Each structure stands twice: as C-alpha cells, then as structure tokens.
Amino acid sequence: MNHTEDENFKRNWKKVAEENQQMDSQTDERIQAGIQRKIKSGNKFKKLYWVAAAAVITGFGVLLYTPSSPTSVEKVQSQFYSSTDFTKQISLPDGSNILLEPHSTLELAKDFGKTDREIIFTGKATFDIAKDKTKPFRINAKGFTVQVLGTKFFLDQTSGKEKVELFEGKVKLDHQGKITYLLPNESWNKNMKEQAQTYVVANVKRNFSFEDENFENIINELEVVYNVKIDYPQEYAKKKIKGSFSGDMNEVLFAICYPFNLKAEKKSDNQLQLK
C-alpha cells in the first residue's frame, strides 16, 4: 500500500468514528474496502487492522445495542375497591383485610397512610384493621364516622340500617357530634328516626339483679340492652320478679318467664313474642 492509499484509509477510518453512531451500508462498505486493501498490502499490517476493525465494529455494537438504564417503577396501590354480586376479600396497603359484601364500595383518601388512614365506605363489610396507634383508621360512612386503632368489626352503612358490631378491640363513633365508644360484643345502630343507641349482642352474658321489679320494667331493660322488641301478654305487666340472673339474653329471658310458663318465639332477627 502506498502513502496515498494509507492516508485515504485513515481518513475513512476517522470519518467513521465521527459519524452518528449508526452503521449504515455506505460506512460498512468503506470499512470493508479499507480492510481488503490492507490485507492485500501484506502480512505486516494484517493483524493490526483486523484488531482495529473489530474494535470499531464492537464499539458501534455497544453504542447501538446497550439499553439505557432502567427507570424506577413505583408500585401504585389501588385507591378504589368495589364488589358486585359476590363478596370480595381485599387487602389494603397498611395490611388491613376487609371482606366486602355484595354491592359495597371502599375508597382510600389520597394521603392514606401518611398521618392517618381514612377511607370512604358504602355498603356492608367486615373489617380486620392492622394495628397502628400512630395512624388511626377512620371510616367515613356518610352520616357517621368510625375511628379504630386496631380491631375487628362489622359495619353496615345501608341507609336505614346503619349498624356497627364490634368483635375485637375498640371503636369510637361520631354521629352528629355525639361520641360513642364500643367495646367487644357491643353494637351500635340508628333507626329511621336518626336515633342512635348502643347495645350488646344476644349471645353476650350479662348479670341482672331485680328486687320486686315489675315484669314490664324487666322486659324494657332487656329490650334496651339487647336491642330487641319483646311482645308479651299484658296481664303479666305488673307481676313482680325478684332475684339475680346471669346469662345471655335467651337464658335470662327463660329464667324470668319460667314462673309464668311463658316461652319466647322468634318473629324476626330483633323481635320476640312471649306466649
């Protein structure tokens, strides 16, 4: 290879390195032509230029095919949950588990988990809330709010049937500015007249003591404690009851009715008839 050919080859080589990191067909032809001319010029330059050519081609390969650094992907948690015709089990980002009954919805506040854990809820669901005393769990049930610090309870937000039944822990309810605290096995509800009350579930054992108390007054107390309606023959209203009784609603009712040979018949979930 003469001096002119060598200079032309170097210029071609330099031009390839300065072009736009793309190996087009014209560039490839120039490289191949230069390599072929060097091969023909003798073994003296053969190894050198093959190594250099490989380096350039490899360099272009790296520039063309090395992927860019992967961008971080933030895992986005769902902010809205709903159930259709079936119950649906969901897990919230804080570890709480909720069983939505059919046709219920739950929406997380945009800042859920930062300073507190607030949600908007409609329908019915059983809540098993992860404990975190620094971030209270608050439920906006449209008409009343429930605040918990770690508990398990049932919530019915359905209009006209609003109810909270506590299984474990403690909850705080705010209904029209009136604060009510529930303990395990206690329930809260409000009727169509917007009157709210707290009571215990029927299978909770309680102690009752009566000293010559009228039968009608005892029945009224059981109705308030257990949130039931108990109908009975009015001829027993002024009958006197004396003694201490312990048990759940059915056991206590059986004991006070025994002297009068009355038996309780269930008419609905919260209504009994003594006959």
Residue pairs with C-beta under 8 A, 6 or more apart in sequence:
1 9
1 37
1 38
1 40
1 41
1 42
1 45
5 37
5 41
9 34
9 37
9 38
12 30
12 31
12 33
12 34
13 31
13 34
13 52
13 56
15 30
16 27
16 30
16 31
16 56
17 56
19 27
21 60
21 63
21 64
22 64
23 57
23 60
23 64
31 53
31 56
31 57
34 49
35 49
35 50
35 53
38 45
38 46
38 49
39 46
39 49
77 93
77 108
78 108
79 107
79 108
79 110
79 112
80 105
80 106
80 107
80 108
81 88
81 90
81 98
81 100
81 105
81 106
81 107
82 88
82 100
82 104
82 105
82 106
83 100
83 101
83 102
83 103
83 104
83 105
83 123
84 102
84 103
85 102
85 103
86 102
87 99
87 100
87 101
87 102
88 99
88 100
89 97
89 98
89 99
89 100
90 97
90 98
90 100
90 106
91 97
91 98
92 98
92 108
92 112
92 117
92 130
93 108
93 112
93 113
94 112
94 113
94 117
94 130
94 132
94 135
94 137
95 130
96 117
96 127
96 128
96 129
96 130
96 137
97 128
98 106
98 125
98 126
98 127
98 128
99 125
99 126
100 106
100 123
100 124
100 125
101 123
101 124
101 125
102 123
103 123
104 121
104 122
104 123
104 124
104 125
105 121
105 122
105 123
106 119
106 120
106 121
106 125
107 119
107 120
107 121
108 118
108 119
109 117
109 118
109 119
109 120
111 118
112 118
112 119
113 135
115 135
116 135
116 136
116 137
116 138
117 132
117 135
117 136
117 137
117 138
118 137
118 138
118 139
118 140
119 137
119 138
119 139
119 140
120 140
120 142
121 139
121 140
121 141
121 155
121 157
122 141
122 142
122 157
123 157
123 158
124 154
124 155
124 156
124 157
124 158
125 154
125 155
126 152
126 153
126 154
126 155
127 139
127 148
127 151
127 152
127 153
127 154
127 155
128 152
129 137
129 148
129 150
129 151
129 152
129 169
130 150
131 149
131 150
132 149
132 150
133 149
133 150
136 147
136 148
136 149
137 147
137 148
137 149
137 150
138 145
138 146
138 147
139 145
139 146
139 147
139 148
139 155
141 155
141 157
141 162
142 157
143 157
143 159
143 162
143 175
144 162
144 173
144 174
144 175
144 176
144 190
144 196
145 173
145 174
145 175
146 153
146 155
146 164
146 171
146 172
146 173
147 171
147 172
147 173
147 174
148 169
148 170
148 171
148 172
149 169
149 170
150 169
151 166
151 167
151 168
151 169
151 170
151 171
152 166
152 167
152 168
152 169
153 164
153 165
153 166
153 167
153 168
153 169
153 171
153 182
154 163
154 164
154 165
154 167
155 163
155 164
156 162
156 163
156 164
160 191
160 192
161 189
162 189
162 190
163 187
163 188
163 189
164 171
164 173
164 182
164 187
164 188
164 189
165 186
165 187
165 188
165 201
166 182
166 183
166 184
166 185
166 186
166 187
167 184
167 185
168 184
169 184
170 181
170 182
170 183
171 181
171 182
172 179
172 180
172 181
172 182
173 179
173 180
173 181
173 182
173 188
173 196
175 190
175 196
176 194
178 196
180 188
180 196
180 198
182 188
182 198
185 200
185 201
185 204
186 198
186 199
186 200
186 201
187 198
187 199
187 200
187 201
187 227
188 196
188 197
188 198
188 199
189 196
189 197
189 199
189 227
190 196
190 197
197 224
197 227
199 224
199 225
199 226
199 227
200 206
200 225
200 226
201 226
202 226
202 228
202 248
202 249
202 250
203 248
203 249
204 248
204 249
205 246
205 247
205 248
205 251
206 225
206 246
206 247
206 248
206 252
207 244
207 245
207 246
208 218
208 221
208 244
208 245
208 246
208 252
209 243
209 244
209 245
210 218
210 241
210 242
210 243
210 244
210 245
210 256
211 242
212 240
212 241
212 242
213 240
213 241
213 242
214 237
214 238
214 239
214 240
214 241
215 232
215 236
215 237
215 238
215 239
215 240
215 241
215 256
215 260
216 236
216 237
216 238
218 241
218 256
219 230
219 232
222 228
222 230
222 249
222 252
222 253
223 229
223 230
225 249
226 249
227 270
228 249
228 270
228 271
228 272
229 270
229 271
229 272
230 253
230 264
230 271
230 272
230 273
230 274
231 267
231 271
231 272
231 273
231 274
232 262
232 273
232 274
233 262
233 274
233 275
236 260
236 262
239 260
241 256
245 251
245 252
245 255
245 256
246 252
247 255
250 264
253 264
253 272
253 274
254 264
257 263
257 264
257 274
262 274
262 275
263 274
263 275
264 272
264 273
264 274
265 272
265 273
265 274
265 275
266 272
266 273
267 273
